[in-house]
Amino acid sequence: MNKTFKSAAIAIAFAGVSAIGLSTAFAADTVITFDPNGVAYGYQDGYWSRTHEWRTWEKPEHRDVYQKTPNVQYYEYVHTRDPDQGWRGEWKK
């Protein structure tokens, strides 16, 4: 009986380690991408989202992707230059 108990404990321990390894592997495969469609107006220092939230560019590549997207509104200066902090147009929730 003692031998069976030890075998079961070892099996459970290995299963737990395997489960932790699997969850880590799945977490490492998660990819977060930048969606330029969520940007209303882009500036050198960040952008206004379509929900009227100011955000800084997380990575320089995100600004580059936005600038290369057709029909975007990108301004080659910092948003604080404008009296309205760069928000253009009427904001409606």
JOMOVEN-V525024 format. One record per helix or strand of 2 or more residues. SS is the DSSP state (H for helix, E for strand). FROM is the first residue (numbers start at 1). LEN is the number of residues. If there is no record, write none. Layout:
ss=SS from=FROM len=LEN
ss=SS from=FROM len=LEN
This chain:
ss=H from=2 len=27
ss=H from=36 len=3
ss=E from=39 len=5
ss=E from=46 len=4
ss=E from=54 len=2
ss=H from=60 len=9
ss=E from=74 len=2
ss=H from=79 len=3
